[in-house]
Amino acid sequence: MSETLGIAPEDLLTVLRPDGTADPETDPGLEPELLLRLYEAMVQTRVMDDRLMTLQRQGRIFFYLASTGQESSAVGTAAALTAEDWMVPGYRQPGAFLYRGVTVKELVAQCFGNAWDPTKGRQMPVHYSFREQNMVSISSPIGTQIIHAAGVAMAMKRKGHKAVALTYFGDGATSSNDFHAGLNFAAVDKAPAIFVCENNGWAISVPVCKQTASETMAVKAVAYGMPGVRVDGNDVLAVYRATREARERALAGEGPTMLELVTYRMAGHSSSDDPTRYRPAAEVEEHKQQDPIARMRRYLELRGLWDQAREEALWAACRETVNKAIQENERVPRPELESLFSDVYAEMPPDLKRDLEEERNARGEGKFP
């Protein structure tokens, strides 16, 4: 049973009711300014995802991976952290980047891999990394970010930093070796870590029922000696509350917490995936009724904080932001040739200098693309 939330790992923490009201027993009591910021970040994420997926279909970027239907998971967790906390993301958290101050222009640049891209075209699209926001680079192997976050949290504990490390992973990653190693090390060390499992129903084409025989993902945390909290991942207020209390627990020296955010992947696994081959359309339609953006909008309207005019203005502004970012990024050239050889050594060794000169000469002769 969770010491902070007082619920068992098989229960589901929810704040937003079906009628759009909030449960007073679980409502985190956020100020209107924060509620609106949460909603605006979720909408901006949805608009950016839709537009960049279209760009991929048009051949203007090579790959994309959408978070459609999971916006509240990323935004709610990010909002409960501070700028000093570290985040080790997975694939579907563009909302967390946006909430922590990364611009749409920067995210789009990374997808283009142009000269504005902080990773200088070295990573595939949607593998963001932003040092200023304490956000570690996304990596493709499943589950590796779990041990990275455990290591960051253990280091911060030794250095006396009053901050936490939060990481995200999918339900499929709970079957990885790194899930065991990361949770075990963090729990034994009582490291200030928050492990966020976004249980979206599918690990590419493998459903949760084929992934584990456990009743929930949250219950797995009990074996490692940490609380496991199961949360309605499409309820941004519930996500915020669970993350905030997990952070408080970590900073009090009580060790890590695992959150299972129960959500749904509305889109395919990536732009390379066709979910209609393994997932019934009726299932998708059923889960669309729990769209986190629609649920939050109903709540805001009932609170008198939102109306149709503001809704239309927000979506229009978000579209303008994304379209402008795309237009600007499409005019930016590829990274300079020298970027292939920089950021490795403080001083470039002779062999790399020789290789760079050879590439410059080849490019001048038209041999280098």
N, C-alpha and C positions, 0 to 999 in steps of 0.2 A: 504494500500500500504506500502511496506517495506521502511523504512526511509533509510536503508543502501544500498539496492540493486536497489531501484527505480522501482520495479516490483510489480504488483498486485498478490494476492495469487492464482489467477486462471491461471497465466502465468507459464511458465516452464523455469527456468534458465539452460542454456546449454552452454558449452564451446566447446566440441569436435563435429565437424560436421561429417556427414556421410562419407565424403571423407577422414577423418583422420586429417584434418587441424583444427586449433583452431580459434574461432571467436575472432578477435582482440578487440572487444568491451567488452568481458567478460573474456578474458584470464587473469588469475592471475599473469602471468609472472614469473613462478618459475624457479629457476636455474636448470641446467642439473642434478646436483648431487641429488637434491630433487626429480626430476622427476623419476630418475632411482630408487631411494629408494622406492618411491611409488609403482612402478611396481614390484620390487622385493618382497615387502611385500605382494602384492596381489597374486603373483604366489606361494609364500611359504604357504599362507593361503589355496589356492586351493589344493595344493599337500597334505598338512596335513589333510584337510577335507576328501579327497578321500581315503587316506590310513587308517584313523581312522574309517571311515564308513565300509571299508572292514574288519577291525579288529572286529567290532561289529558283522558283518555277520558271522565271523568265531567263535564267542563266546569267544573271548579273552578279550573284554571289554563288559559291559552290556548294554550300551546305548550310542548313539551319536546323535548330532544335527548339521547338516552341514549348512554353509553359502554360498554355491555354487551359484554364480550369484550376490551376494551382497557384494563382497570383497571391491569394491570401496567405499561403504558407510562407512564401519568401518575404512579403511585405510585413506580415505580423511579427515574424521572428526578428527581422532587421530593426523594426521600431522599438523592440524591447531591449536592444543593446545600446551601448554608448560608442562613441568614436574610438575609444581606447581598446575596445574588444576586437578580437581577431575573428575573421570568418574564413572558413575553408570550404568553398562552395562545391556543389555538384553541377549537373547539367542545367537544371531548370529554375534558376534563381535570378533572372534579370531584374525582377522587382526589388531584390535586396540590393543589387548594385545601384539602381536608380534611387532607392530610398537613402542610401548612404552617401549620395552626392555625385556619383558617376553620371555624366551627361549622356543623352541619347547619341550625340555626335561621336563620343568616344566608343560607345558600344558598337555603333554602325561601322566605325573605322576598323575595329578589330575584325568584323565580319568581312570587310573588303581586304584586309591585310595590306593596307596602303601605308604611306609615310607617316600618317597620323596614328597608326596603330601602335600602342605602347609595347606590344610584343614584336613589332617590326616584321610582321608577316611570318614569324617562326612557328606560330601555333595555328591549328585549323580553326575555322570560324566557331564562335560560341565558346571558346576556351579563353575566357577573359582573365586578366590579372591586373590589379590596380593597387600598387604599394601604398599610395597616399591614403586609401580607405582601409588599410589593413586587411586586404582581401587577397588571399593566396591564389596562385594560378590553378585553374581547373585542369585536371588531367583525365585522359580517356580511360585508363584501366579502372575497372569497377572496384570500388571500396578503398582505393589507396588513400583518399582524402581522410578516411577515418583515423588511420594511424598518424597522419600528418597533424591532425587536430589534437590528438592525444599528446603528441610530442610538444606542440606549441604550448598546450596547457601545462604540461609538466615543467617546461622551461620557465614559464611565467611564475609558477609557484615557487621555484627555486630562486628566482630573481626578486620575489616579493612584490610583483606587479598586481595591482588590484583590478584585474580584468579577466575575462573568460575567453575561451576559444570555442566557437560554435561551428559545427560541420553538418552538411546535409548529405543524405544518400537515399537511394530507393529501396523498395522492399527486396529487390533482387540482391542487393549488396549485403543483406543480412546472411546470405549463404556463403560469403567470401571469407577467406582466412583473415583478412585484414579487419573484418568486423570483430572477430574474436580477439585478435591481438590488441586492437585499439581500445575496446571497452575494458578488457582485462587489465591492461597496463594503467589506464586512467583511473579505474576503480581502486586498484591496489594502492596507487599513489595519492588517492583522493585529490586528483587534479581538477582544476576549475574548468571543466569541459561540459558542453551541451551537445548531445548526439541527436540529430533530428532525422528520423526516418520518414520520408514522404512516401507513405503507402498509397500509391496511385492505382493499384489493382493489377498492373502489368509490368513485368521486367522484359521489355521488348515484347516477345510473343508468348511469354510464360506467365500464366495467371498465378495469383497468390496461393491458390489452393494446391498448386504443383510446386510451390517454393518452400512451404513449411507445413508441419503438422501442428504447430503451436496455435493456440486459440487466438492469440493476437501477437503482434510484433513487440508491443510494450512489455509483455510478460517475460520476454527474453532477458530484459535488463535485470530481473530479480536474481538470476543465476550469477550475475557479475557483481552483485552487492550494491546496486544503485536503484533508485526509483525508476519505474517505467510508467509514463503517463500517456494515456491514449486520448487524443484530442480530435475534435471535428476540424479537419484541415481546411474546410471550405468556410469556416467561421473565423474571420480575421481577429475578432475580439477574444475568442477562446485561445487562438494561437498566441496572441500577444500576452495574455495572462499567464499561460503555461510557461512561456519563455522567460518572462519577467521573474516568475517565482523560481524557475530553475537557476537563473542567474543569481538571485539573492542567496539561494542555497549554496551555490558554488563559492561565492565570495565569503560566505560565513565559514568556509573550511569544511563543508560537509561532503564535498566531492561531486562527481558528475551526475547528470540526469539524462535519461533517454526519453525523447518525446516521439511518439508515433502519431504523425499527422495523417489522418484518414481522409484522402482526397480522391481525385480521379483524373486520369490523363485523357482529356478530350481529344487531343490531336494524336497523330502517330508518334512513335518513339522518336523519329527524326524525319527529315525531308527524304531520307532513303527508304523509309518504311511505308508499307501499305497495310494499315490496321484492319481493313475490311476482309483481309484473308484469314484472320484469326479471331475477330471480335464482332459479335452480333450488333447490328445497328440499333436494335431495341435497347440494348444495354447502354449505349452512348446517350440515346435520347432520355432514358430514365435519369441518368446522372446530370444531364444538362439542367434538370429542375433544381439542382443544388448549386448552380453557378454562383461562385463566391461574390462576384461583382453585383449581380442582381440582388443577392441577399443583403449586402451592405447598403445598397441603394434604398431598399425598402425601409431599413432601419433609420437611415438618415432622413428620409421623407417623413416618417412618423415622428421623428424628433423635431421636425420643422427646420431642418438644416439644409434641405435640398428640394429642388423642384425641376420641372421639365426644362425650363429656360437654362438653368445652370448645367443641367445634364448635356444639352445640346452644345453649349458653349465649351464645356470641358472636352468632349470628344472632338470637336472641331479644332481646338487648340492643340490637343495631343497629335492629331493627324498632321497639322501644320508643322509641329516640331519634328516629327519623324520625316516628313517629306523634305523639309529643309536640310536635315542632317544627311539624307541620302543624296540630294542634289550636290551638296558641298563635297561629300566624300567621293563622289564619282569623278570629280575634277582633280582629285589629289593623285599624284604619281605613285608608283611603287617605291618601297624603301630604297635608299641609296645602296649601291653595291657594297660599300664599306661596312654596312650593318651586318653582313654575313660573318665578318671577322671581328667585330667589336664585342664588348661586354663579356669577354671570356677571360682576358688577362689584363692586369693593370697596365702593363706595357706589352705591346704586340711582339711576340718572339720572331726571330728571323725567318723561320719556315713559313709562318702565316703571312709575313710581309711579302715573301716571295710568291706565295699563292695569290695574294691580292693583286700583285703587279701582273702576274700572268693572266688573271681574269680581266684586268683592265685592258691589257693588250688584245686579248681575244675579243672583247666587246668592241674595241675599236675597229677590228677587222670584220665585224659582223658575225662572229662565231658565238658570241655570248648573248643569250636571249634578253 
